[in-house]
Amino acid sequence: MKRRDFLRNTALASGAFLIPAFLKPLEALANGQLSGYKNLVVIQLSGGNDGLNTIIPYGNDIYYQKRKTIAINQTDIIKLNDMQGLNPSLSALKEIFDQGWMSIINSVGYPNPDRSHFRSMDIWQTASDSNQFLTTGWIGRYLDSNCQTCKNPYTAIEVDDTLSLAMKGTAMKGIAVQDPNKLYQATREPFFKDLLHDCGSDHLNEDNLGYLYKTMIETYSSADYIQKTSKTYNVSAEYPPTPLGNQLKTVSKFINSGLQTRVYYVSLSGFDTHVGQQNQQGRQLKIYGDAVAAFVKDLKQTGKLEDTLVMTFSEFGRRVEQNASNGTDHGTANNVFIFGGRLKKAGIFNDAPDLTQLDNGDLKYKIDFREVYATLLDKWLDVNNSQILNKSFNGLGFV
């Protein structure tokens, strides 16, 4: 394949490695100056996690009536109050909850919900209405905004090898980095340098390849900055040896090394539990809970929890009544988790889901998910949420 064809067809051409256009010299690293930013970490649970078997409304008899074989036994539930409790697979989060570092927001959704995995995930990632189709993500539009902190490089990192729609803006995008050392080595290969040379050659058309040259230069510099900065800190805390545990360990390394990044994005799949739900969801929840507990306690130990907020979401919840395969089908409203060291309303943020007033067998949402985003944008990332969400939403009081 010719190098010019390679450019047109690789992830570089699609913008997977594109980062904000501002590149800052490494004086901050050389002088030992850390960013001191408030960090936002987004954890995506893909597949539609069953919120009712995650934060269990054990105090409501309807829960047990609707889920005769998949309901969690009361004796196994980690009780949080007289109505709700944690799935036993989330036992690692009980300490986090008790310390006031966790807030549980119930019945989060949006009007006219869509039960397609892909469409509902797009809605959550773009912050669109259910009948609106956007090509930019809410974090990407944050990167596009004129906020002062967006002028720093590496504003958003997804710890993966591909970039989610949430991280893509019109003019700017986050950068996907699963392993900073591997990214650095890849950009130092002779083939990559040859591509840079060809992209910068005068004979290439500025209209169709000029932006690729800019992208590759930024990727080259970014890899150098991320690798040199992150290697100044070694994570000493113990994390579970799971993909999510490794992702959050990498985020800890980035935060504690002073990387000038505001938003981090990680994900865990496997929550589409149509069949045999209890065991499958239990395994995934344990992976999630153990990794998040390790991450929160790590940041507390290093003094970074006060400046970090973690949000967990899934594209939808599941139906209230179980199906004939000891599982649950696609539903609507769900719970959202917030973790951090400066929560104004820790614990259970609002009432448990109403199981008596359903919409064709599904939970009715009480909080629009964009109200959660508005809170993060206004009160944590210091931008006006209406500029990012295309309309104004009232924030919530969890931070």
N, C-alpha and C positions, 0 to 999 in steps of 0.2 A: 504494500500500500504506500502511495506517495504521502509525504509528510503533510502536504496541503489537504489531501483527502482525510488523513487522520484527524486533522484539526476540525474538519467539518463534522465528523461523525463521533468523536469521543465526548466524554463527560465534560471536558474542558469547554467544548463548544456550547454545551447546554447550560453552562454556568454552574455546574456542581461545585467547582472550586472557587467561584467568584466570591470575593470578600469586599467590604467597603473600600472605596477608592482612595481612602486616606492611609498613607503609610507614614509611620512615625519612626524616627531614628531610635536606636537602642540606648539612648542616654539614661532612660529610667532604669533599665536593667543594670547598666554600668554603675549608676549611682546608688543602686539598692533601693530605689523608690518604688513602693508597691502602689497599686491603683487605689485601694481604699473604696472601691465602688460597692454599691449595693447590687448583689448578684441575684438573678432570677434563674432558677433551674426548673425546666418543664419536663415532666415525666409522662409519656403517653402510653396508656395501656390499650393495645390494639386488639380488636375482636369483639368489643362490647362486653366489658366486665359486668357481671351480675352484682349490682350494688346492694340488693336485698340480702344476699348471702355474704356480703363483705362487712357492711355495718348492719347488723341483723336486728329488725324490730321485734325482738323476742317477746316484748310485753303486749303484743297485739295478737290475739288468737287467730285472726284472719290469715296471718303469715303461715301458721301451721295448717290451717284448713286448705289453703291453696297449694301447699307444697308438702304433700303427705310423705313422700319418700326422699326428698332432697333437702328438706329443712334441717338446719343445724340443731342438734339436741341442746336443750337449755343448759344441761350440766356441762357442756363443752364450751359454751360461749363465754368470752371474757367480757363481763358486764361493765359498761361505762356509766349507765344510769338505770333508772327503773324501766326504761323502754328499749334502749338500744345497747348492743354490745359488739365486740370485735369477733370476726371469724377466728377460730383457734389457730389457724395458720399465720395470723398476724400478731402472734404473741409478742414478737420483738418490738412492736409499736406501742405496747402498753406502757412501758417506761417513758417513751417519748410523749405519749398522751398525758401521763401523770405529771411530767415535768413542765407542762404548759407549752410545749413546742409543736403542738398539732391542733388543727382546727378542722372539723368535719362539717362540710356544707351539704345539706340534703336537698333532693328534688331540684337538681340543676338540669336545665334543658333549654328548649327554644320553641317558639310557636310552629305549628304544622310540621312536626318532626318527620324525618326521613329515616327509614329502617335499612337502607342500603349501607353497607360498611363504607364503600368508597365515597358515596355522596355525603353521608353524615360526617365522615372524617374531613372531607373538604370544607364542609360548613364550619366545623370546629377550628380548622386550621386557617381558614380565611376570615372567619368571623362574619360571614354573610347571613342574609336572611335565607330561609329554606328555598325560596323561589328565585334567588339571586346567585349568579355564577361569576365569581371573581377569579382572577388569575394571579393575584398576589396574596401573600399570607399576612396575618396580623403582625407578626414579628418583623417580616420583611418591610411592611409599611412603617413600622417603628424605625427601622434602619433608614428608610427614605426620608423620614421627618427631619426637621431642622433643629432637633434638640441638641443642646450643647454637648452632651456626653456622646452623641452619635459621631462626633468628629474624631473620636479615637479609633484606632484600628482594631480589627478582630472583635467587633462589637457583639457578634453572635456566632457560636460554635455548636454544631451538632456532632456529638461523639458517635459517628457512624461513617460508613463509606459512601453514603448517598445523602442528598439534601432534601428535607421535607418541604412541601409547599408552604408551610407556616413560615419558613425562613427566607422566602423569596419575595423581594420587593420589585419595584419597577426599575430603579436605577442601581439598587444595591441588594446584595444577598449575603447570607451567612456563609460560613465555610464548613465543609464536612471534614472532620479530622478524627479518625479512629485511633491512630497511633502517630504521635508527632514525629517519632524517629523514622518510621516508614515513609511518611510524607516527605520529610527532609531528604531521605536517601533517594526517593523517586525523582525529586526535582533536581538532583545532582547527577543523574544519569546522563551520559553523553547524548542519548537520543533526545532528551528533554532540552538540552542546551542547543542541539541542532534545530529543534523546532523553534526555539526562541530566536535563533539567528534567521531562520526562514521567515518567521512572522515579522521580524523587524526589517527585512529586506525592502528596498525601495520598489521592487517590481511587483509587490503584492498590493492589491487594491485596498485602500483604506476603508471603503464602505463595508466590505464583507470580511476582512481579516484584521483590520486595525484594532477592533475591540478585543480580539483574541490575543493579540500581542500584549495589550494592557492587562488582560486577565492573567496571562501566564507570568508576566512580570510581577504582578501582585501575589500570585500563588508562590512564586519563587521566593519573594521577600517574606511572605507570611510564614512559609515553612521554616525559614531561617529564624525568624523572630519567635515563633511558638516553640521550636525545638530548643533554642538557646535559653529562653526564659523558663520553660517548664522543667528543664533538667537541673535547675538550681534548687529544686525541692523534691525530697523523697517522702512519700506517704508512709508513715510509721504505723498507722492504725490498721487493724486486721479487717479485711472485707471478705465476704463469702466468695468462693471461686466460681461465680456465675457470670454470664455475659453482662447482666445489669450491674452486678457488683463491680465488675471491671470498668464499666462505663462510669459509674459514680466515683470510683477510685481515681479515674483519669480527671473527672471534673474537680475533685478535691485537689489534685496535683496542680491543675490550672489555676484554681482560685488561690491556693496557698503560695504559689510561686509569684503571684502578683500579675498574672496575665491580664492585659487591659481588655477585658471582655465583660459585657453586661448580661448576656443571655446564653444559657446552655440548654441543650435539648437532647434527651435520651428517650428510648422507647423499649417496651417489653411486649411481645405478642403472645398469642396462645389463649385468649379469653373468649373465643367463640364456642361456648359450651352447650351445644344442642343435645349432646349425648353424654351420659355418665358424668354429670357436671361436678359432683362433689370432689372426686379425686383430682380431676383435671384442674379445676379452679383452685383447689387447695394447694396443689403443687406450685401454680403460678403466683398465688398470693404469698406463699412462703418465700419464694424468690424475691418478690417485691418487698415484703416487709423486712426481711433480714438485711437486704441491701440498703434500704432507706434508713433503717435504724443505725446501721454502721456509719452511713454518711453523715447523719445528723449528729451523732455522738463524736465523730471525727472533727466536724467543724466546730462543735462546742469546745472540744479540747484545744483546738488551734486558735480559738478566739474569733472565728469567722462566721459563727451562726447568727450573730447579731446583724450581720450585713448580708445574709442570704435568706431568700424566700424560695420555697419549693412548692410547685403546684402539680398535682396529679389529676389527670382526666382520662376518660374513655369516650369513644364516639357516641355511645348510647348505653342504656342499661338493658335489662331483660324484662320479659313479660312477668307479671305478678304470679300467674299460675304456671306450674311446671307443665312440660309436655309429656307425651307417652313414653319418651326415651330416657326418662330420668335426667332431663336437662331443661333448658329454658330457651325460648326463641327471642328474636330481636324485639327490644322494647323501646322505651323513650327516656324519661328522666333518670338521673343517676346522682351519685355523690361525687363531690370533688374534695380532695384533701389539700390542705395548706400546712406547710411546716416552716418554722422559723424561730428565731430567738427574740423577736419583737412583736409577737402577736398581741393585738389588743383584745381579741375575743377568742381565747383558746378553748379547747374542748369541743362540745357539740354546738355548732353555730346557730342552728334553727331546728324547728320541730321535725320529728321523724316523718317519713312519707305517709300520706293519708291513704290507707288501703280500703277505705269505705267509699271514696269518691274517685272512681276510675274513669278513664276515657277508653271505652271499648276494651277493657281489660288491661289497660296500661296506666302507669302513674302519670299524674298531671304535674307539669313542671311548676315550680313556685319562684325560682330564681333563673333569670336568663343568663346563660353562660357568659354573655358579653358584659354583664355586671361584674363578674369576677375579673375579666380582662380589664375593664375600666378601672377597677381598684388597683390592679397591678401597674397599669400605665400611669394613672394619676398620682398614686401615693408611693410607688416604689421606683418606677423608671422616670418619673418627673416630666411627663409629657401630657398634653391635653388629650384625653381619650377620644374626643370627637374628631380630632385630626386623623386618628388611626382607624377608628371603627366606622367612620363615615356618617355617624349620628351620635348624639350624646346619650350616654347611659349613666344612671346613678350608680355610684360605687357602693361597696359594702364596708362594714366596719371591722373586718378581721385584721386590718393592719393600719 
